[in-house]
Amino acid sequence: MRTGVRTGLSGLPAGVGDWVIAGCVAAVLLVTGLSEQRSGASPEVLGYALLVAGGLTLAARRQAPVTVLAVTGLCAVGYQAAGFDVPAVAYLFAVYAAVRAGNRTVTVVASVLMLAALPAAALASGLHDTGEAFARARGALEVAWLIAAGAAGEALRQAERRADEAERTREETARRRADEERLHIARELHDSLTHQISVVKLQSEVAVHAARRRGEQVPEALLAIREAGREASRELRATLEALRDDGTAPPRGLDHVPELVERARAGGLDATLTIEGRRHDVPAAVDRTVYRIVQESLTNIARHADAATASVRVDYRPNALAVRVDDDGRATPGTAPTPGVGLLGMRERVTALGGRLRAEPRGEGGFTVQAELPVDRTS
């Protein structure tokens, strides 16, 4: 959808432009009314007030087009009945605005009533007593102006609808091309890297197994190759899953946090999971964010922390969800963490949801990641 500040007359903001147009119409109506000759008994003050009110009401035509249509119509009938032979210019603007907003049926009904009420009001005030031919000609002119105003509103409404549709089509095309490119990259990575990494991983596993069966000491370099192969395989698999994710697969969330902890435990880390508070439903974005925070934290611990233990704590609070991941790694209070891509990604996710994130070394040693995400349970 189109975004940005809407502009009106001569590039002015829409609200300012609406008031300018309303003021101009009110001024034209008032000047026209002042130039008309009326009988001394006519209620001039009321007529002038209705002329000005009918014009100024147009300032609200974007926000309340049907209300403005009704008010301008009543004002036009009112000042005609008061003896002011002034065209219903404000009502024509209201017809244009109402049709542009999509209120075609209401506009047609209101216009039919107007076409019936205006001649009656004029006759009641003594206006237009020059004959039937004049009345017919005036009625035809009023119908023509109403049709023109409605047609202009409908034309602009259709143009805006087509513009919105074209923009939506462009966005869908861009998303489709991005999905195709992402899948292409995933296929290229799979074809070029997966086989080679699998071979390296398999050969290192076999070499380590054979050395242990012969009772030989496994070289540190070979163990390092094996671990590097395992890590590269996990990373490549995660990257391919992310690239292939088209949004149709079930999202990972709080229900999958135990799997992360179990996977970390299988990798040699003494990881524990504690869930506190009474569990309640949370927004999908919060659900996914907590999973990503735990995933990234455990991944960083395995890669960089040189830790033996890690604890994951999820706390369900009445209006928030808190998550904390601690480790006993080599981080110390005097060392500031280098903000990598993972940490920056966590911070962006939490900030976007209106939450708070703290990631820093602990006083007793090790590293902690704490996040608190607001949960609106009233909606």
N, C-alpha and C positions, 0 to 999 in steps of 0.2 A: 504494500500500500504506500501511497505517497506520503511523505513526511515533510516537516518543516512548518514555518509560519505561513498561514494563508494570507495572501495579499489581495487587496481590493482595488479601489480607484487609484490610478496613477502609481501603483506600487506601494500604497499605504497598507498598513496592517488592516485585516478585514474589519475589525471593530471600528477603527477610525474611519475607514471608507464608508461603512454603513451609516455612521452618524453624519458624515458629510452629505451623502445622498439624501438621507432623511431630512436634514436641514434645508437642502436646496429645494426639495419637493414641497416642504412646508412653506418656504418662502414664496415659491411660485403660486401655490394655492392661495396664500394670503394676499399677494399682490393682485391676483385675478379677482378675488372676492372684493377687494377694496375698489377695484375699477368698475364693478357692477353697480347698476342703479336698482335700488330696492324701494319698496314702499316704506314709509316712516314707521309703520306698525310692526315691521318684521323684527324678530329678536336678533339684532345684529351681534351682540356680545356672544351669544351662544353659537351663532354661525361662525364667527371668527375663531372661537375656541375649537370647534369641530374641524375647521380647515387645518389649523395648526396641529391638532392632535392626530388627524389622519396622516399627515406627512411625517411627524416625528415617530409614530408607531413603527414605521418601516425600519428603524434602527434594529428592531428585534426580529426581522424577517428570517434570518438564518437559524436562530434558536427556536422560534415558535412560529413557523410559517402559517399554520392553520389559524392560530389565534390572531395573528396580524391580518390575515385575510378577513376574518369576521369583524375585527375592529375597524379596519379601513372601510369595509362595506357599510357598516352602521353609521360611520362618520359621514360617508358620502350621501346616504339616504337622509341623514339628519340635517346637513347643511342645505340640501335641495329642498327639504320641507321648510327650512327657515327662510327660503327665498333667495338663496345664493345659486345662481346658474353657473356653476363651476364644474368642469369635467372631473370625473372620478379618476384622476391621474394616480393618486396613491393606491387605489384599488388595482389598477393595472400592474403596478410594481408588485403588489402582493400576489396577484395571479401568477406572474412570472416566477416569483420565489416559491410559491406553493407547488407549482407543477415541477419546477426544478428539483424540489425535495421529494417528488414522487407521489404527491397527494392529488392525483388527477381527478378521482371521483368526487372528492369533497369540493374541489375547485369548480367542477362542472355544476354541481348542485347549488353551490353558493352563487355562481354567476347567473344561473337561471332565476334564482330568487331576486338577485340584484336587478336583472332586466325587467322583472315585474314590479319591483318596489320603486325604482327610480322614476318612471313616468307617473306613478301614483303620487309620489312625494312632490314632484314638480307641479302636477295639476292641483294638488291640495294647497300649494302656496301661491297659485295664480300664475305660475310660469308656463310657457309653451302653450298658450291658448291661441296660437296663430293658425291652427287647422290640422286636419288629419294627415295631409300630405307631409307637412313638416315633421310631425311626430314619427311617421313611418321612416322618413329619411334619417332622422336623428337616431331612431332605434337601430336601423341598419348599420349606421356608423359605429354605434356602441358595440354591437355584436362583432363587427370587423376588428375593432381595437382589442376586444377580449380574446378573439381567436389569435390575433397576432402575438399578444403577450403570452398566451398559453403555448403557442407554437415555439416561441423563442425559448421559454423555460424547458420544454420537452427536448428541443434540439441540444441545448447545453447539457441537460441531464444525460442524454444518450452519448454525447461526446465524452463526458467525464466517465461514464460507465465503460466505454471502449478504451479509454486511457488506463483506467484501473485494470481492466482485463489484460491489456497489452503488457503492463508492468508485471502483473502476476505471472503471465506466460513467460516473460523474460526471466523472472526469478526461478520458476520451475525448470526452465531450460538450463540455467546456470547450475542449479542443484544436480540435474541429471548428468550434465557434463562432468561435474566434480565427482559424482559417484562413479562414472565410467573411468575417469582418470585414476581414482583411488583403487578400483579393482584392477586396472591395468598395472599399476605399481605393485600391488599385491602379487599378481601373477609373475611379474618380472623378478621380484624378490624370491618368490617360491622357487622359480625355475633356476635362478642363478646361485642362490645361497643355501637353500635348505639341504640339497643333496650333499654339497661339500661339507657343511657343518655336521651333518649326520654321519658322514664317513669319518671325520676327525673324532667325533665323540665316540663312535663305535670302536675305532681302532685303539683309542686311549683306554677305553674300558677293558677291551680284550687284553691289552698289554699289562695293565695293572693286575687283572685277574690271573694272568699267566705267571707274572712275577711272584705273586703271593702263593700260588700253588707250588711253585718250585722252592719256596722258602727264602726267596731273595728279598733284599730290601728294595722297596719301590723308590726310584729316584724322585726327588722333589719336583724336578721339572716335569716329569710325566704326570704326577698328581696335579700340578698346576694346569697342565694341558687338559686333563680330564675335567677339572672344575670349570675351566674357561669354556670348554665345549658344552658342558651342561648349562652354564649361564647364558651362553650365546644362543643355545637352542630354545631356552625359555624366553629370552628376549625377542627372538625372531618370531616365535609362536604368538607372543602377545602383540607384537607389531602387526602381524598378518591378521589377527583377529580384529584389531582396531581398524585396519584398513578395509577389511571386508564387512565391517558392521554397517548395515544399511538402515539401522533404526528399527528393523522388524524383529530382531532377536530379543528375548526377554532381558531387560536391563539387570545388571548386577547391583545388589543393594545389601541392606542389613542382614537379610537371610543368608547371604553368602560370606559374611565376615568369619564365621567359624571355619569355613574352608580355607580362608587365607591363613588363619592361625594354625590350622592343622598342616598346611603346606609348609609353613615356616618351621614347625616342629619336626616335620619329616626331613627338612634340610639341616638339622642339627642344632637349631635354636630352641632353647627351653622357653617356649612361648605359652602364655596363659591368656584366657579371655574371661572377663568379668562383666556381667550385665546387671545394672542396678536400676531400681525404679520399676514402676508398673508400665509395661509396654503398651504403647498406643500407636495409632496410625500417624505417619508423618508424610509430608509432601514427597512426591517422587524425586524432586531435585535434591532434597535433603538426604533421602535414602541413598541415592547414587553418590552423593558427595562424601558421606561417611565411609562408604565402601572404598572410594578412591583414596581417602586420607589414610585409612588403615593399610591399604595395598601399597601405597607409596612409602609409608613409614616403615613397614616391614621389609620392603625391598631395599631401602636405604640402610637399614640395620644390617641386612645380610651382606650388602656390598662394602659398606664403609665403616661400620661402627666397631667391628671386631668385638662384638658383644656375645655373652654366653646366655643371657636371659632377656626376655622382653615381656611386657605386660600390656594388654589391650583392655581398656575399660570404657564401656558404653553406659551412659547415665541418662535414663529417661526422666526428664523433668516436666512439670506441668505445661510450660510454654516454651520449652527449649529441649534440644538434644545435644548432649556433650559427649565428646570422645577424647580419649587420652591414650597415647602410646609412649611408654617409657622403655629405655634399655639401660644396660650397665656397661656400655661401651667406653671407648677411650676419650670421649668428649669431656672437657673440663670447663668450669665457669669462665676461665680466662680466655677461652678460644671462641671466636665468633664463627658461626657456620657460614660457609660459602653458599649463597642462595642459588642452587641449581634449578634446572627446568622443573623438576618435580616439586620442589618447595614453592616455587613461584606459581605453578599451576594450582597447588593446594590453596595458596593465599587468594588467588583470583576467584576460585570456586566459592570459598567461604565469604569473601567480600561481596560477591555478586548476590548472595543470599541474605546479606545483612548481618552476617555473623562475625565472630572474632577468632583469630588464629594466633597462637603463640608457639614458636618453635625455637628452642634454645637449649644450651647445656644445663644439666641439673646441678644443684649445689653439691650433692653427694657424689657427683660423677655420672657420666652417661648423658643421654639426650632425651628430651621430652617434646612431644607434639601434642598440643591441646587445642581443641576447637569447640566452640559453642555456637550452635545454629538455632535461630528462632523458629518456633513451630506455632503457627496460628491455628488453634483448635476451635475457633469460633465459627469458621466458615464451613 
